[in-house]
Amino acid sequence: MSAMQTGLAKTTRPRMSGVLPRERLFERLEQARERPIAWLTGPPGCGKTTLVANYLEERGSGGLWYQIDAGEADVATFFYYMGLAVQSLSEGDAPLPRLAPEYTGDLAAFSRGYFRELFARLGSPFVLVFDNYQEVPPHSRFHEVMREGLAEVPAGSTVVFISRSDPPPALARYRVNQSLEMMDWEELRLTREETDAMVDMRYPDLDQQSRDALYERTQGWAAGLVLMIENLSRGRTLSDTSPGSAPQAIFDYLAGEIFEDFDQDAADFLVRTAFLPQMTAADAGAMSGEDNAAERLAQLVSKYYLVDAREVSGEVVFQFHPLLRDFLISQGQKRLCAQEQAALRVRAAELLEANGRVEDT
């Protein structure tokens, strides 16, 4: 593939078909555009990219889409491909400057000048979307580039970031001065009405009892809902709700999009703690044998790995999304011997009894 073809692939907005227009969130995006920066964050499969792409199609907003990947660890790569994208929009104009060696000593000044020229070429008002920002390594100078470039966003235009994590520390100044509007997982979850609307689009004959069960199991997670509906359309039922009973397609998705991100220790922690339907950090430590259980759980929540935290009677209680828990229990059946599984079930029952809770399955 040529550099031009790669550049166009990186800057091509996803094409959408058969998508539910989420008017509730379209209005929210309109509000977010009152600020120069909008940041959408949530777990994989929650519909972030679909929402923004569909919003731009429905509202006819112009602009540019940039698909981030691990290559952005080298900031020169970003400047190069962004230059190709802008050149394709304004043929005949002089190309944007490239990051020559003499500029690397003052990356901040180069970035401000580059973005000033980039935004002038796009013409205000515009929407510039950076998708998959979580792919940028934590210590990459790309964050510095963004920090400086965002200061040049003209009034009336917006830069939208789509990520599986919150903004990096380098962008903290924009949160402090209220230039950045956040939309997180709680907002992006499908409501019951949106869930029913998606069922009507894909499997309208589904009965009310099954719709109730479907909403309970998916809890607003769009990817899970789509895959569950697909499973039902093939003649499967929702009658089996025991842990580990979710469709294989969901397990495959979670394996590729979430589980492979973890090292062996983190994976073992997840598998062992999944024997509990809900847990405190102390419970998780007792199940996993790890002293840093609180830190691990906090990281899972902050990285939007389909783990929720809420305060109950003065303590923080963590809970895996039902379909993630299904997947982790199925992994436990593969990774742990029968004796280990039995011991963990006993330990989980003891903890639930001690805390006055009951297993939900």
N, C-alpha and C positions, 0 to 999 in steps of 0.2 A: 504494500500500500504506500502511495506517495505521501510526502509531507502535506501537500494540499488536501489529499483525501482524508488523512488523519485529522488535520485541522478542522475540516468540515464536519467530520464525525464527532469531534469534541464539542462543536458549537452548533449542533443540530438539536432543536427542541423536539422532545419525544412526541410522536403522533398518537393521539388518543381516539379510541372508538369504543362504543358501548360503555361509556363512563357516566356515572351519576353526577350531574352538576350539583355541587354542594353550596347552595345559595347562602346558607348560614356562614360558611367560611369565605365565600367570595366577598361578602360584606365585611368580614373581619380583615381580609387582605386589603380592601379599600381603605379601611381605617389605618392599617399598618403602613400604607403608602404615604400617609401624612408625615412620616419620618423618613430620613434618607436610607435607613437600613432596616430590613425585616429579616428575622432569623426564625426559621421553622425547624423544630427539632423533635425527634421521636424515634421509636424503634423501627427496624426494617419492616417494610410491608404495611406501614400505617397510612400510606397514601399521600405522603408529602409531595413527591415529584408529580404524581397524577393530579393532585389538587392545583399546583401552580401552573402546570402545563394546560390544564383544562380551563383555569381562570383566564390565562392569556388568550386562549382560543375564543372563549365565550365573550370576553370583554373587548376583544380586538386590540389589546395593548401591544405595541411594538417594542422592540428591544433586542437583546442578545442573550443566548443561553450558552453557558460554558460548563462542560462536564469535567470535573476535577478527578484526577487519578494520582497514583503514587509518584508519577513523574514530576508533579509540582514540587517535590522536594528540591529540585533544581529550579530556581526561580527564572533562570534564563529560558527554560522550556516554556513556562507560562507566557512570558513576554512574546516569545516567538509565535506560539499558536494563537494567542489573542490578536497579534498583528495580522496573521493570515485571515482570521475571522473578520476583522474590521475592513481589511482590503477587499474581501468578497462582497461587503455591503456597499462600499464606496469605490468602485473601480475608477481608476484614473488618478486618484489621490496618491500623494506620496506615502510610502509605507510608514508605519509607526516605528520609532527608534528601537533598535535591538540593544540588549544589555551587553555592551562591549566591556572588555576588562577594565578600562579606565574609569567606568562608572561604579564598579563593585565596591569601591571604598566609600562611596556616599550613596548607598542604596535608597535611603529615605528620599533624598532630593530627586533621584532618577524616577522613583515610583510616583512622586507627586506630579512631576512633569508629564510622565507617561499617561497617568490617569486623567489629567487635565485635558490632554489632547484626545484621549480615547472618548471621554464624555462629550467633547465638542463634536467629534465625528458622529456619535450616536444621535445627537440632537435632543434637547430636552422638550417635553418630558419623555423619559424612557424607563424601561425595566431591564436591569441586567441581573441575570440569575446565575449563581454559582451552585451547582448541584454536587452532592456527595463531598461536602467539605471535610467530613471526618477522615477522608483519605490522606489529608495532609499530615505528615509526621509532626509530633508535638514540638520538636526543636527546629523545624524548618524555618528559613528566613521568609518563606511565603507569608507567614503571619505578619511579619514586619511590613511587607509589601502591601498587604491589605490594610493594615493600620494607617499607613501614610496615604494610600490611594483613596480611601473612603472619605478623607477630609475634603476631597475635591468634588464630591457629589453635588451637582447643582440643585437649586430649589425646584421642587416639583417632580424630581426623579427619585427612583428607589433602586437600591441593590438588594436583591433577595438571596439569602443563603439557605440552602437545604442541607441538613446534617443529621447524623445520628447522635450528636453530642452538642452540648452547650457551647457558646462562643469561647474561643481560647483567651487566656489572660491578656494577650496582646491587644484585644479589642475591648478591654474593660472600660477604657475611657468613654466609649460610646454608650455603654450601659449607664455609666455614672451621669453623663450629661443628657441622658434620655433621648439620644439620637437613634437608638436601636429598639425596635419593637419585637418582643418575643411571642411566638406561638408554639406551645409545647404539646406534649402527648395528651394531656387532659383535654385540650381544645380539639385536637385532631381526631380523637376517638369518634367512631361513628355513633350517633345517637340511636335510640330505639327506632325513631321515625326513619332515619337514613338506612338503618339495617333492613327495615321492612321494605323500603323503596328499592334497595338492591335485590332483595328476594323477589319482588314483583317484576323486576327486569329480567332476572335469570331463571326463576323457578316459581312462577306465579301461583301454581296449584298447591303449594305447600300449606298444610293446615296450621291453625293457630297454635296448637300445642307444640308442634315442631318448631315454629317460629320462636316461641318463648324459649325453648331449649337451645336453639341456635344462638340467640342473643346472649343467653347465660354463659354459653361456652366460649363464644368469641369475644365478648365484652368490648366491642367497638374496634377490634383489630381487623382491618380491612382484608389483609392477605388471608388470614384465617377464615374469614367469612366467605371469601370467593372460593377457597379450596373446599370448605365444608359444603357449600352449595353444589359445587361440581361433583362432589362425592354423592350427595343426595340425588342428583340428576341421573346418576348411574344405577339407581335402584337401592342404594344403601339406606340405612335408617339411623336415627339418633338414639335408639333405644339403649345402646351400651354406652354409658357415660363413666365407666370405671377408669381409673388412671391407667394410661398406656393404651387407650382404645381409639385415639384419634386417627384419622386417615394417614396412610403412609406418605401421601403427597405433602402433608403438613410437616411430618417428621423430616422429610428430605429438605424442605425449605428451611426449617430451623437449623438443621445440621449445617447447611451451606452458608446461611446468613448470620447465624449467631454462634453456634457451638464451636465452629472451627477457629473462632477468634481467641479461644482460651487455651492456655497451656495445660499440661497434665494435672497439676495441683488444683487449678481453678475448676477444671472439668470434674474432678473427683469431688470437690466441694459442692458443686451444683447437684451432682447425682445423689450424694448422700443426704443433703438437706431437702431434696424433693420428696423424701418420705413424709415430711411434715406438710400439711395443707397451709399452715401459716406458722410463723416463728419469730421469736425475738433473736437478737444477736447471741444471747446466752444459749438459747435452744440450738441455734446453728452451730455454735462452738461445740456443744455436747454431741451433736450428730456427726460433725466432721472431724472433731479432734483438733481443730485449728484455733490458735490463740487470736488470730486476726480476722475472726468471722465478721465483726462489726464493720471493719474496713472493707472487706470483700462485698458485703451486702450494700454498703453505701455506694460503692463504685458501680455495682450492678444497676442501682436506681439512677445514679447520675448519668450513666451511659445509655439509659433507656433500653435495657435488655429485657423488657417485658416483666419487670419486677416492680411491684408497688410497695410503698411504705405509708403507714398511717399510724396516728397515735391512738392508743387504746389504754384507758385508765392510767395515763401518765407514762407509758412506755411505748417505744416504737415497735410495731409489728410489721413484718415483711411477708409478702405473698407473691408466689409465681403466678403468672397468667395461667389459667387452666390448661391451655393447649401446650404451653411450654412445660408445665409440670408433667403432662402426659408424655411428652417427648423424653424428658429427663428420667422418668420412671422406666420407660422402654430401654433407655441407655443403661440404667442400673441392672436390668435383667440380662443385658449382654456383658457388662463390665464386671459385675460382682458375682461371686459364687453364691449358691443357695444359702449357705450358712451365714454369709455376711448380710444378705438381704433379710433373712429371718431376724438376725440380731438388730438390724436397723429398724425393722417394723416394731419390735418389742420396745426399743428405746424411744421411738416416736410415740407409741401408745402411752408409755410412762410419762413423757413430757406433756402430752396433751391432757392426761388425767391430772397431773400436778398443776397445770395452768387452768384447769376448769374448762378445757375445750374438748370438742369431739371431732373425730375424723369425719370429713364431709362425703366420704364415698364408702 
